[in-house]
Amino acid sequence: MLWVILAFISAALLGFYDVFKKESLKSNAVVPVLFLNTLFSSLIFIPFIIMSHRGGMIDPASPFYCSDWNWHEQRYILLKSCIVLSSWLLAYFGLKHLPLTIVGPINATRPVMVLVGAMLLFAEQLNLWQWAGVLLALLGIELLKHTSKKEGINWWRDKWIYFVILSNILGAVSGLYDKYLMAPVENGGVGLNKMAVQAWYNIYQFWMMLAMLLILWMPTRSKYTPFHWSWFIPLISIFLSAADFVYFYALGMDGAMISVVSMVRRGSVIVSFLCGAMVFKEKNLKAKAVELALVILSMLLLFVGSR
């Protein structure tokens, strides 16, 4: 049960992360915002790496301990960095051009993709309550497609919708890969240290984004939206790092199901929807509230099914 509660906490943190991300991208350049996100995230975790290997400041039994660096671990983490960064780039561009109350529910489809992969790769099984939750989430997304037409968004012709969908596909791949990385070796996984994965994949992403900033964005920045500083940018890193830490911790617990954790984590849409309504004053809220209610009910059914 604890891993389900942690999944809900991660969802709340992730909701605020989406809000800060939307605010930071308002009339702003995507690449430098994402670069700063990876920079601040790296700065958060570097002290834990140092304290884990200098004078035993962090005990190996602590959840904040980062295991020793070696290529056997790092090659897996490097691949995760590539998957996650690709997903983030697509998500940032999509979120910049679409309402938060549209993007949030679309993101709720990711656990369904994870579910299919989990059943195929990890032989996970859902009970009746959990299946009901999945079906309600799908119904909510189908209704959202019709509501979004009122805002001039055609799901089959809007490239930003495809950006968000592809981002979610890559996110689902990352979620399944996380399960493989965290699972013990005797259970067919790699058995990596959770804190090491979170710390090092952020550091790798920083170097990738630095190269992209210097090689791709800087020479052509005059042609695109200019960059301006926002204090919401560091909040992106803080809330994402906290959400991911809780997520990894939940995923590493005995009995944790990646399909359920991913679905509950998408409950972040509740926070993003409310902020989209109150902060960004987005439209068609009554219709979208119906879809949101279905997503909330699907989260509750998953929670009941996991007891």
Secondary structure as GFF3:
##gff-version 3
##sequence-region A 1 307
A	DSSP	alpha_helix	2	24	.	.	.	ID=ss1
A	DSSP	alpha_helix	30	53	.	.	.	ID=ss2
A	DSSP	alpha_helix	71	97	.	.	.	ID=ss3
A	DSSP	alpha_helix	100	107	.	.	.	ID=ss4
A	DSSP	alpha_helix	110	122	.	.	.	ID=ss5
A	DSSP	alpha_helix	128	148	.	.	.	ID=ss6
A	DSSP	three_ten_helix	149	151	.	.	.	ID=ss7
A	DSSP	alpha_helix	159	182	.	.	.	ID=ss8
A	DSSP	three_ten_helix	185	187	.	.	.	ID=ss9
A	DSSP	alpha_helix	194	212	.	.	.	ID=ss10
A	DSSP	pi_helix	213	217	.	.	.	ID=ss11
A	DSSP	three_ten_helix	218	223	.	.	.	ID=ss12
A	DSSP	alpha_helix	232	251	.	.	.	ID=ss13
A	DSSP	alpha_helix	258	265	.	.	.	ID=ss14
A	DSSP	alpha_helix	268	278	.	.	.	ID=ss15
A	DSSP	alpha_helix	285	305	.	.	.	ID=ss16
###
